[in-house]
Amino acid sequence: MKTIAFFDAKPYDRIWFDRFKDEYGFEIRYFENKLNGDTALLARGCDGVVAFVNDIIDEAAIRTLYESNVGILALRSAGYNNVDFKAAYAKVHVVRVPAYSPYAVAEHATALLLSLNRKIHKAYNRTRDGNFSLNGLLGFDLHGKTAGIIGTGKIGQVFFDICRGFGMKVLASDPYPAQGKGIEYVTLDELYRNADIISLHCPLTKETHHIINRDTLKVMKDGVILINTSRGALIDSRALLDAIKSKKVAAAGLDVYEEESELFFEDLSNTVIQDDILARLVSLPNVIVTSHQGFFTEEALRNIARTTLENLKAYFGGDPLSNEICYQCLKTGTCDKSHKNRCF
């Protein structure tokens, strides 16, 4: 029986992994600690590691895992920008969950948009205090408005369908356009200039880091609504805060934040948040911040557990790793997975 070190474990993770682990023949050691260069030592004696999006899997962590004879790192997420793939190459195989439920994230983006537009969060608090006034709750029809979608992978395509269902005009930008979906692709500049609502559904890369910044915000319509359920560092948070204060941005729905790694998924209700930008964003009436919960549905958690365990089973069984990614895959695009359909 193979032993797996499971980092950044939460009760809701254990429910699904415990349900399926015996079926795959794994023993799982759960650690509440996040995986990083210091905590990687906890994986000694284990055969594989499961990690999450806010773990710091840098060169130090990779080196410790490799020296501990851990050959497989299974990300229970689609995102992988927290992994040093150059350090991992030829040492530790990295697999991920490329799709768990595009509906979960796209629907959460829609929930943020609807709540911000119709002031649901304000109405909820107001009526609980016996205040049934409509002052300050004015919204607008989504029908006829223009949505701009940056990134049209599976999640972006579902969000596209939802927007079309509301009767919205949809513009999109993606270096790899989806074929046969009827999506109108435009340049980023045209999207910024014409969209009433902009929703981010692209991965975090060197090219997309701070894709929303002071310069791009200036191009946007006055009163634009921004939604981000992808990766926090797609947005320059300070620039966003200033744009909200100047009323350039009418509202923002953020399920992610660029400095979230030590904050999100934790209960900090009895502490003072030291991040001044996040503290200010959370305090604003036209901003909704949720704690990276876009993926958080029963269907998604079940699929994450299943796919992660299937990835581990394939590795230990000597089978092809269809969900593996590596330094060459990401940097050069030349990885042919010629070694038993693996990256190395």
GIGIPE-V228313 format. One record per residue. SS is DSSP state (A for helix, B for strand, O for the rest). PSI is psi in whole degrees, 0 to 359 (NA if undefined). D_CENTER is the distance of its C-alpha to the mean C-alpha in Angstrom with 1 decimal. Layout:
ss=SS psi=PSI d_center=D_CENTER
ss=SS psi=PSI d_center=D_CENTER
This chain:
ss=O psi=128 d_center=32.2
ss=B psi=145 d_center=29.2
ss=B psi=131 d_center=27.6
ss=B psi=130 d_center=23.9
ss=B psi=122 d_center=22.5
ss=B psi=110 d_center=19.5
ss=O psi=157 d_center=17.8
ss=O psi=44 d_center=15.9
ss=O psi=136 d_center=17.4
ss=O psi=159 d_center=17.3
ss=A psi=321 d_center=19.8
ss=A psi=336 d_center=17.6
ss=A psi=315 d_center=16.6
ss=A psi=325 d_center=20.3
ss=A psi=311 d_center=21.4
ss=A psi=322 d_center=20.0
ss=A psi=323 d_center=20.5
ss=A psi=329 d_center=24.0
ss=A psi=327 d_center=24.7
ss=A psi=347 d_center=24.3
ss=A psi=321 d_center=25.1
ss=A psi=326 d_center=28.9
ss=A psi=328 d_center=28.6
ss=A psi=353 d_center=27.2
ss=O psi=36 d_center=29.5
ss=B psi=144 d_center=27.2
ss=B psi=132 d_center=27.8
ss=B psi=127 d_center=24.7
ss=B psi=114 d_center=25.1
ss=B psi=133 d_center=22.5
ss=O psi=131 d_center=21.8
ss=O psi=339 d_center=20.3
ss=O psi=145 d_center=20.0
ss=O psi=149 d_center=17.0
ss=O psi=128 d_center=17.8
ss=O psi=189 d_center=19.2
ss=O psi=332 d_center=22.5
ss=O psi=317 d_center=24.6
ss=A psi=348 d_center=23.2
ss=A psi=337 d_center=23.1
ss=A psi=335 d_center=26.8
ss=A psi=342 d_center=26.0
ss=A psi=357 d_center=25.3
ss=O psi=134 d_center=29.0
ss=O psi=355 d_center=30.7
ss=O psi=159 d_center=27.7
ss=O psi=335 d_center=27.1
ss=B psi=169 d_center=23.4
ss=B psi=140 d_center=20.2
ss=B psi=130 d_center=17.0
ss=B psi=172 d_center=14.2
ss=O psi=179 d_center=10.7
ss=O psi=333 d_center=7.8
ss=O psi=7 d_center=10.0
ss=O psi=149 d_center=13.1
ss=O psi=97 d_center=15.1
ss=B psi=74 d_center=16.4
ss=O psi=189 d_center=18.8
ss=A psi=320 d_center=22.3
ss=A psi=317 d_center=23.9
ss=A psi=317 d_center=21.7
ss=A psi=316 d_center=22.3
ss=A psi=316 d_center=26.0
ss=A psi=318 d_center=26.4
ss=A psi=316 d_center=24.8
ss=A psi=317 d_center=26.9
ss=A psi=340 d_center=30.0
ss=O psi=10 d_center=29.4
ss=O psi=29 d_center=29.5
ss=O psi=120 d_center=26.0
ss=O psi=355 d_center=25.3
ss=B psi=129 d_center=22.0
ss=B psi=114 d_center=18.5
ss=B psi=110 d_center=16.4
ss=B psi=128 d_center=12.6
ss=O psi=50 d_center=11.6
ss=O psi=166 d_center=8.1
ss=O psi=324 d_center=7.5
ss=O psi=152 d_center=6.2
ss=O psi=17 d_center=9.5
ss=O psi=353 d_center=10.1
ss=O psi=8 d_center=11.5
ss=B psi=134 d_center=14.3
ss=O psi=92 d_center=17.6
ss=A psi=332 d_center=18.5
ss=A psi=320 d_center=21.9
ss=A psi=328 d_center=22.9
ss=A psi=337 d_center=21.8
ss=O psi=132 d_center=23.6
ss=O psi=6 d_center=26.7
ss=O psi=305 d_center=26.1
ss=O psi=123 d_center=23.1
ss=B psi=138 d_center=21.5
ss=B psi=122 d_center=17.7
ss=B psi=160 d_center=16.3
ss=O psi=181 d_center=12.9
ss=O psi=95 d_center=12.0
ss=O psi=333 d_center=11.5
ss=O psi=127 d_center=11.5
ss=O psi=317 d_center=11.8
ss=O psi=95 d_center=12.0
ss=A psi=334 d_center=11.1
ss=A psi=322 d_center=13.3
ss=A psi=309 d_center=11.4
ss=A psi=316 d_center=8.5
ss=A psi=321 d_center=11.3
ss=A psi=326 d_center=13.6
ss=A psi=321 d_center=11.7
ss=A psi=320 d_center=11.5
ss=A psi=321 d_center=15.2
ss=A psi=319 d_center=15.9
ss=A psi=316 d_center=14.9
ss=A psi=312 d_center=17.0
ss=A psi=318 d_center=19.9
ss=A psi=317 d_center=20.0
ss=A psi=315 d_center=20.1
ss=A psi=314 d_center=22.7
ss=A psi=9 d_center=24.9
ss=O psi=40 d_center=24.5
ss=A psi=320 d_center=23.9
ss=A psi=323 d_center=22.8
ss=A psi=319 d_center=26.0
ss=A psi=322 d_center=28.2
ss=A psi=310 d_center=27.0
ss=A psi=324 d_center=28.1
ss=A psi=313 d_center=31.1
ss=A psi=333 d_center=32.7
ss=A psi=338 d_center=32.3
ss=O psi=10 d_center=34.7
ss=O psi=16 d_center=37.0
ss=O psi=111 d_center=36.2
ss=O psi=22 d_center=36.2
ss=O psi=148 d_center=36.6
ss=O psi=356 d_center=34.6
ss=O psi=129 d_center=34.9
ss=O psi=5 d_center=31.6
ss=O psi=11 d_center=29.8
ss=O psi=132 d_center=30.4
ss=O psi=201 d_center=27.8
ss=O psi=160 d_center=28.1
ss=O psi=131 d_center=28.1
ss=O psi=329 d_center=25.0
ss=O psi=127 d_center=27.5
ss=O psi=349 d_center=28.6
ss=O psi=168 d_center=25.9
ss=B psi=123 d_center=23.9
ss=B psi=137 d_center=20.1
ss=B psi=124 d_center=18.5
ss=B psi=121 d_center=15.4
ss=B psi=106 d_center=14.0
ss=O psi=113 d_center=12.7
ss=O psi=48 d_center=14.4
ss=O psi=203 d_center=12.9
ss=A psi=318 d_center=13.0
ss=A psi=314 d_center=10.6
ss=A psi=325 d_center=12.4
ss=A psi=322 d_center=15.7
ss=A psi=318 d_center=15.3
ss=A psi=324 d_center=14.7
ss=A psi=313 d_center=17.7
ss=A psi=320 d_center=19.8
ss=A psi=315 d_center=19.1
ss=A psi=318 d_center=20.1
ss=A psi=326 d_center=23.1
ss=A psi=332 d_center=24.0
ss=O psi=356 d_center=24.4
ss=O psi=27 d_center=26.7
ss=O psi=150 d_center=24.7
ss=B psi=137 d_center=25.2
ss=B psi=128 d_center=22.1
ss=B psi=148 d_center=21.7
ss=B psi=156 d_center=19.0
ss=B psi=131 d_center=18.4
ss=O psi=132 d_center=17.2
ss=O psi=345 d_center=19.2
ss=O psi=81 d_center=19.2
ss=O psi=142 d_center=20.4
ss=O psi=129 d_center=20.2
ss=O psi=143 d_center=23.8
ss=O psi=18 d_center=25.8
ss=O psi=353 d_center=23.3
ss=O psi=23 d_center=25.4
ss=O psi=133 d_center=22.7
ss=B psi=114 d_center=24.4
ss=B psi=138 d_center=23.0
ss=O psi=172 d_center=24.0
ss=O psi=160 d_center=23.6
ss=A psi=320 d_center=21.0
ss=A psi=316 d_center=24.0
ss=A psi=322 d_center=25.3
ss=A psi=313 d_center=22.0
ss=A psi=320 d_center=21.9
ss=A psi=335 d_center=25.6
ss=A psi=345 d_center=25.6
ss=O psi=135 d_center=22.5
ss=O psi=330 d_center=22.9
ss=B psi=133 d_center=19.2
ss=B psi=127 d_center=16.4
ss=B psi=132 d_center=12.9
ss=B psi=126 d_center=10.2
ss=O psi=32 d_center=8.6
ss=O psi=158 d_center=9.2
ss=O psi=162 d_center=8.1
ss=O psi=116 d_center=9.1
ss=O psi=179 d_center=12.7
ss=O psi=324 d_center=16.0
ss=O psi=331 d_center=16.7
ss=O psi=355 d_center=13.7
ss=O psi=125 d_center=13.7
ss=O psi=43 d_center=14.9
ss=O psi=334 d_center=15.4
ss=B psi=110 d_center=16.1
ss=O psi=186 d_center=19.0
ss=A psi=320 d_center=22.5
ss=A psi=315 d_center=24.0
ss=A psi=328 d_center=21.7
ss=A psi=324 d_center=21.8
ss=A psi=330 d_center=25.6
ss=A psi=334 d_center=25.5
ss=O psi=161 d_center=23.8
ss=O psi=147 d_center=25.8
ss=O psi=133 d_center=27.0
ss=O psi=19 d_center=25.2
ss=B psi=150 d_center=22.0
ss=B psi=131 d_center=19.1
ss=B psi=135 d_center=15.6
ss=B psi=131 d_center=12.4
ss=B psi=110 d_center=8.9
ss=O psi=19 d_center=6.0
ss=O psi=275 d_center=4.0
ss=O psi=138 d_center=4.9
ss=A psi=321 d_center=7.9
ss=A psi=5 d_center=10.4
ss=A psi=339 d_center=10.6
ss=B psi=133 d_center=13.0
ss=O psi=104 d_center=16.1
ss=A psi=321 d_center=16.1
ss=A psi=319 d_center=19.9
ss=A psi=321 d_center=20.6
ss=A psi=315 d_center=18.6
ss=A psi=315 d_center=20.6
ss=A psi=322 d_center=23.8
ss=A psi=327 d_center=23.1
ss=A psi=317 d_center=22.7
ss=A psi=326 d_center=25.9
ss=O psi=357 d_center=27.8
ss=O psi=12 d_center=26.7
ss=O psi=317 d_center=25.4
ss=B psi=123 d_center=22.1
ss=B psi=328 d_center=23.2
ss=B psi=156 d_center=20.0
ss=B psi=133 d_center=16.3
ss=B psi=115 d_center=13.7
ss=B psi=115 d_center=10.8
ss=O psi=354 d_center=8.2
ss=O psi=159 d_center=6.9
ss=O psi=141 d_center=9.8
ss=O psi=339 d_center=10.9
ss=O psi=39 d_center=13.1
ss=O psi=347 d_center=11.2
ss=O psi=326 d_center=11.9
ss=O psi=6 d_center=15.3
ss=O psi=305 d_center=14.7
ss=O psi=150 d_center=11.9
ss=O psi=5 d_center=12.9
ss=O psi=153 d_center=16.4
ss=O psi=105 d_center=19.4
ss=O psi=25 d_center=20.8
ss=O psi=340 d_center=23.0
ss=O psi=15 d_center=26.1
ss=O psi=165 d_center=25.1
ss=O psi=121 d_center=25.1
ss=O psi=123 d_center=21.8
ss=O psi=345 d_center=22.8
ss=O psi=104 d_center=20.2
ss=A psi=325 d_center=22.3
ss=A psi=313 d_center=19.9
ss=A psi=317 d_center=17.5
ss=A psi=321 d_center=20.6
ss=A psi=316 d_center=22.0
ss=A psi=314 d_center=19.0
ss=A psi=330 d_center=18.9
ss=A psi=345 d_center=22.7
ss=O psi=140 d_center=22.8
ss=O psi=341 d_center=23.8
ss=O psi=23 d_center=21.9
ss=B psi=132 d_center=18.5
ss=B psi=122 d_center=16.3
ss=B psi=123 d_center=13.7
ss=O psi=158 d_center=12.0
ss=O psi=64 d_center=10.6
ss=O psi=48 d_center=6.9
ss=O psi=7 d_center=8.9
ss=O psi=325 d_center=7.7
ss=O psi=352 d_center=7.9
ss=O psi=76 d_center=11.0
ss=O psi=161 d_center=13.9
ss=A psi=317 d_center=16.8
ss=A psi=318 d_center=16.4
ss=A psi=316 d_center=12.9
ss=A psi=321 d_center=14.1
ss=A psi=314 d_center=17.2
ss=A psi=324 d_center=15.8
ss=A psi=313 d_center=13.5
ss=A psi=313 d_center=16.8
ss=A psi=310 d_center=18.9
ss=A psi=320 d_center=17.1
ss=A psi=314 d_center=16.8
ss=A psi=325 d_center=20.4
ss=A psi=320 d_center=21.5
ss=A psi=316 d_center=20.0
ss=A psi=317 d_center=22.0
ss=A psi=317 d_center=25.0
ss=A psi=319 d_center=25.1
ss=A psi=308 d_center=25.1
ss=A psi=337 d_center=27.9
ss=O psi=0 d_center=29.8
ss=O psi=19 d_center=30.0
ss=O psi=166 d_center=28.3
ss=O psi=146 d_center=26.2
ss=O psi=89 d_center=22.5
ss=O psi=337 d_center=21.0
ss=O psi=20 d_center=17.4
ss=B psi=144 d_center=18.4
ss=B psi=151 d_center=17.2
ss=O psi=181 d_center=19.3
ss=A psi=316 d_center=20.5
ss=A psi=324 d_center=22.7
ss=A psi=315 d_center=20.2
ss=A psi=323 d_center=17.9
ss=A psi=324 d_center=20.8
ss=O psi=339 d_center=23.7
ss=O psi=17 d_center=22.7
ss=O psi=4 d_center=26.0
ss=O psi=121 d_center=25.0
ss=O psi=3 d_center=27.1
ss=O psi=49 d_center=26.4
ss=O psi=345 d_center=30.2
ss=B psi=91 d_center=30.5
ss=O psi=37 d_center=30.3
ss=O psi=36 d_center=27.3
ss=B psi=164 d_center=25.4
ss=O psi=333 d_center=24.3
ss=O psi=NA d_center=27.3
